[in-house]
């Protein structure tokens, strides 16, 4: 009888432990749904929050980041699927690991960004690799065991204003060889010079860029200029306006516009550049602005750009703007698709800018 009681007691203990484990596992393992507008999800870029539960964004390089507790995580995204065929590319990373670049496959996508990882706290970052012309990405929500408040957000903030170069267009042939895919197959905003520089400086960033756009004149069938669309949330003419007042002010602004202008009329380009700078100063009175030549320009064209942009900067400086500088790329970077910089050349561009900033003690 005594032994039976001991066996029964051990059996009860074992069953209790099993139930406790099952209960603990039930609490820990199921993936809970958190809508895309949850305050614990940090959105960086021009996100439209008209629907507070599902923010959407058009611009290249926009990103979200969040911390979760658990071992698995899924992200639900809606792809605008512009023209029914143009899928966006994204890039994501978990715990600072090797980023994964992929093309979305459906209108509605559930991405398993973490699967059976060691149980604990993990950080996810997801970037939009393609630009506004590819349509929006809408963040429907996140699935994980527990979404956590983000412990750390970076204090520095940098804005990069430009054209296809700043978008990271024509740069990445790691998955599809150049000339074998569609123009947007080679986009990689995550590895563009601006994103690389911001991460080097441990800063948040925004890419305000549109392929083909200029200041006085755009190319490739675009009938508007950057001045016409800079205040639009998706950089498309006559669309919803971006609210500058409720957004962080960039410490640094890089402008790389001129490649598409072709400087057919230098005086007009310079006039439009000055008008754009005046508009920028209305929003960003204390930001340091750096006006750059085009890194993909031919030697002859770069001389033209250098002359005009330096003239514009000199005019601003002489009229009291002591937070504006001129930068001229030493190298020419055009080994990618349709003579755009490759992702390797974006690294070199970033290094040139970094040296410039350090020489002026701007970082």
C-alpha positions in Angstrom: 0.0 0.0 0.0 2.8 2.3 0.9 4.5 1.7 -2.5 1.3 2.3 -4.3 0.9 5.7 -2.6 4.4 6.6 -3.6 3.8 5.6 -7.2 0.5 7.4 -7.3 2.1 10.5 -5.8 4.9 10.4 -8.4 2.3 10.0 -11.1 0.4 13.0 -9.8 3.5 15.1 -9.7 4.4 14.0 -13.3 1.0 14.8 -14.6 1.0 18.2 -12.8 4.4 19.0 -14.3 3.1 18.0 -17.7 0.0 20.2 -17.4 2.1 23.1 -16.2 4.4 22.7 -19.2 1.5 22.5 -21.6 -0.1 25.6 -20.0 3.2 27.5 -20.2 3.7 26.4 -23.8 0.2 27.4 -24.7 0.8 30.9 -23.3 4.1 31.3 -25.0 3.9 29.7 -28.4 0.7 30.8 -30.1 1.1 33.8 -32.5 -1.0 36.7 -31.5 -2.1 39.2 -34.1 -1.1 42.9 -33.7 -2.5 45.4 -36.2 0.0 47.4 -38.3 -0.8 50.7 -36.5 0.2 49.3 -33.1 2.3 52.0 -31.3 5.0 49.4 -30.6 5.8 49.2 -34.3 8.2 52.0 -35.3 7.6 53.3 -38.8 10.2 55.5 -40.5 9.3 57.3 -43.7 6.3 58.9 -45.3 3.7 56.5 -44.0 0.0 57.3 -44.7 -1.9 56.6 -41.4 -5.4 57.5 -42.7 -6.3 54.0 -41.7 -4.7 53.9 -38.2 -4.6 50.1 -38.1 -2.9 49.6 -41.5 -0.3 52.3 -42.4 0.9 52.3 -46.0 4.0 53.8 -47.7 5.2 54.4 -51.2 8.7 55.8 -50.9 11.9 53.7 -51.3 13.8 52.8 -48.2 10.9 53.3 -45.8 11.1 50.8 -43.0 9.5 49.4 -39.9 11.1 47.9 -36.9 9.8 46.2 -33.7 10.8 43.9 -30.9 9.0 40.7 -30.1 9.2 38.0 -27.5 9.0 34.4 -28.7 10.6 32.1 -31.3 8.5 32.9 -34.4 7.2 35.9 -36.1 5.1 36.7 -39.2 4.4 40.0 -41.0 1.3 40.5 -43.1 1.7 42.9 -46.0 -0.5 44.1 -48.8 1.2 44.9 -52.1 -0.6 47.5 -54.2 0.3 45.4 -57.3 0.3 48.4 -59.6 -0.8 47.6 -63.2 -1.5 44.1 -61.8 2.0 42.9 -62.4 4.5 45.3 -60.6 5.3 43.6 -57.3 7.4 45.4 -54.7 10.7 44.1 -53.4 11.4 44.1 -49.7 14.4 43.3 -47.5 14.2 42.2 -43.9 16.6 41.3 -41.1 16.2 39.7 -37.7 18.6 40.5 -34.8 20.9 42.3 -37.2 21.5 39.1 -39.2 22.1 38.7 -42.9 19.3 40.6 -44.6 17.0 38.7 -46.9 15.8 40.3 -50.1 12.7 39.1 -51.9 10.1 40.0 -54.4 6.5 39.8 -53.1 4.5 37.1 -54.8 0.9 38.0 -54.0 -1.5 40.9 -53.4 -1.6 39.8 -49.7 1.5 38.3 -48.3 2.3 36.6 -45.0 6.0 36.5 -44.5 7.6 34.1 -41.9 10.5 36.3 -40.9 11.4 34.2 -37.9 10.8 30.5 -37.5 11.7 28.4 -34.4 14.4 30.7 -33.2 15.6 30.4 -29.6 12.9 31.7 -27.3 13.6 35.3 -26.3 13.5 38.9 -27.4 14.2 39.5 -31.1 14.3 42.6 -33.3 12.9 42.7 -36.8 13.5 45.4 -39.4 11.7 45.4 -42.8 12.6 47.8 -45.7 10.8 48.7 -48.9 13.4 48.2 -51.6 11.4 49.6 -54.6 10.2 53.1 -55.2 6.8 54.9 -55.4 6.3 53.9 -59.1 5.9 50.3 -57.9 3.0 51.3 -55.6 2.4 51.2 -51.9 3.1 48.6 -49.2 0.5 48.3 -46.5 1.4 46.9 -43.2 -1.7 44.8 -42.2 -0.1 43.4 -39.0 2.4 41.3 -37.1 2.0 37.9 -35.6 4.1 36.9 -32.7 3.8 35.6 -29.1 4.2 39.1 -27.7 5.0 42.4 -29.2 7.2 44.6 -27.0 7.8 48.3 -26.7 10.8 49.2 -28.7 13.7 49.8 -26.3 15.9 52.0 -28.4 15.3 54.4 -31.2 18.1 56.3 -32.9 18.3 60.0 -32.3 20.0 61.2 -35.5 17.8 61.6 -38.6 19.1 62.1 -42.2 17.2 62.8 -45.4 18.4 62.0 -48.9 16.6 63.9 -51.8 17.3 62.6 -55.3 16.5 60.6 -58.3 17.0 57.0 -59.4 20.5 57.0 -57.9 19.2 57.8 -54.4 16.4 55.2 -55.0 19.0 52.5 -55.4 17.7 51.9 -59.0 19.8 49.7 -61.4 22.1 48.6 -58.6 21.4 45.0 -57.7 21.9 42.1 -60.1 22.4 39.5 -57.3 19.2 37.6 -58.2 18.5 38.6 -61.8 21.3 39.5 -64.3 21.2 43.0 -65.8 19.1 43.1 -68.9 17.3 39.8 -68.0 14.6 41.4 -65.8 12.3 44.4 -65.4 13.7 47.8 -64.4 12.6 47.5 -60.8 14.2 44.0 -60.4 17.5 45.8 -59.8 16.2 48.2 -57.1 17.9 48.0 -53.7 17.1 51.0 -51.5 18.4 49.1 -48.5 21.9 49.1 -50.0 21.8 52.6 -51.5 24.4 55.1 -50.5 22.0 57.0 -48.3 20.9 53.9 -46.3 24.5 52.8 -46.0 25.6 56.2 -44.7 22.8 56.4 -42.2 23.6 53.0 -40.8 27.3 53.9 -40.6 26.3 57.0 -38.6 23.8 55.0 -36.5 21.0 57.3 -37.8 17.5 56.9 -39.0 16.9 58.0 -42.6 14.3 58.8 -45.2 14.8 58.6 -49.0 12.8 61.3 -50.8 13.6 60.1 -54.3 11.9 59.4 -57.7 13.6 57.9 -60.7 13.8 60.3 -63.6 13.1 63.4 -61.6 14.9 66.7 -61.9 14.7 70.3 -60.6 14.2 72.2 -63.9 13.3 69.3 -66.1 12.7 65.6 -65.6 13.2 62.7 -68.0 11.6 59.4 -69.0 8.1 60.8 -69.5 7.8 62.5 -66.1 6.1 65.9 -66.5 6.7 67.2 -63.0 9.8 68.1 -61.1 10.9 67.5 -57.5 9.5 70.9 -56.4 6.1 69.9 -57.7 5.9 66.6 -55.7 8.2 67.0 -52.7 5.2 67.9 -50.4 3.2 64.9 -51.6 3.2 61.8 -49.4 3.9 59.5 -52.4 5.9 61.9 -54.6 3.1 61.9 -57.2 1.6 65.1 -58.4 -1.8 66.2 -56.9 -1.8 63.4 -54.4 -2.2 63.6 -50.6 0.0 66.1 -48.9 2.7 65.1 -46.4 2.4 66.7 -42.9 5.9 68.1 -42.2 4.9 69.7 -38.9 4.5 66.4 -37.0 7.7 64.8 -38.3 11.3 64.8 -37.0 13.6 67.4 -38.5 16.6 66.0 -40.3 20.0 67.0 -38.9 21.5 66.5 -42.4 19.9 66.7 -45.9 21.7 65.5 -49.0 20.4 66.7 -52.4 21.5 64.8 -55.5 19.5 66.3 -58.4 20.7 67.3 -61.8 21.4 64.1 -63.7 18.0 64.2 -65.4 18.0 67.9 -66.0 20.9 67.5 -68.5 21.6 71.3 -67.9 20.1 72.4 -71.2 19.8 75.8 -69.6 22.1 76.3 -66.7 20.5 79.6 -65.6 17.0 77.9 -65.4 18.5 75.0 -63.4 20.2 77.3 -61.0 17.0 79.3 -60.5 14.9 76.2 -59.9 17.5 74.9 -57.5 17.4 78.1 -55.5 13.6 78.0 -55.4 13.7 74.4 -54.1 16.2 75.3 -51.4 14.0 78.2 -50.3 11.1 75.8 -50.0 13.2 73.3 -48.0 14.2 76.1 -45.6 10.6 76.8 -44.8 10.3 73.2 -43.4 13.9 72.8 -42.1 15.4 76.0 -40.8 18.2 74.4 -38.8 19.1 71.4 -41.0 22.6 71.2 -42.6 22.1 70.9 -46.4 24.7 69.3 -48.6 24.2 69.8 -52.4 25.9 67.1 -54.4 26.9 66.5 -58.0 25.7 63.4 -59.8 27.9 60.3 -59.1 27.0 58.8 -62.4 27.6 61.9 -64.6 30.2 61.8 -67.3 33.3 63.9 -66.7 32.1 66.7 -69.0 28.7 66.8 -67.4 30.1 66.7 -63.9 32.1 69.9 -64.6 28.8 71.6 -65.6 27.0 70.4 -62.5 29.9 71.3 -60.3 29.9 74.9 -61.7 26.1 75.4 -61.3 25.6 73.7 -57.9 28.7 75.5 -56.4 27.2 78.8 -57.7 23.9 78.1 -56.1 25.5 77.2 -52.7 27.8 80.2 -52.9 24.7 82.4 -53.4 23.0 80.9 -50.4 26.0 81.3 -48.2 26.5 84.9 -49.2 22.9 85.6 -48.3 23.2 84.3 -44.7 22.7 80.5 -45.0 25.7 79.2 -43.1 24.4 75.6 -43.0 24.7 74.7 -46.6 27.7 73.0 -48.3 28.7 71.8 -51.8 30.0 68.3 -52.4 31.6 67.0 -55.6 32.0 63.2 -56.2 35.5 62.4 -57.1 34.6 59.1 -58.7 32.2 58.2 -61.5 29.9 55.3 -60.6 27.9 53.9 -63.5 28.6 50.2 -63.9 25.0 49.1 -63.1 21.8 48.8 -65.1 21.5 51.7 -67.6 24.7 53.2 -66.2 23.5 53.5 -62.6 25.8 52.8 -59.7 26.0 49.1 -58.6 25.6 48.1 -54.9 29.4 47.9 -54.7 29.7 51.4 -56.1 27.1 52.7 -53.6 29.5 51.6 -50.9 32.2 53.7 -52.5 29.9 56.7 -52.8 29.0 56.3 -49.1 32.7 56.4 -48.2 33.2 59.6 -50.1 30.4 61.2 -48.3 31.6 59.9 -44.9 35.1 61.4 -45.4 33.5 64.7 -46.4 31.3 64.8 -43.3 34.2 63.9 -41.0 36.5 66.6 -42.6 33.8 69.2 -41.8 33.1 67.7 -38.4 29.5 67.3 -39.4 29.2 63.8 -37.9 
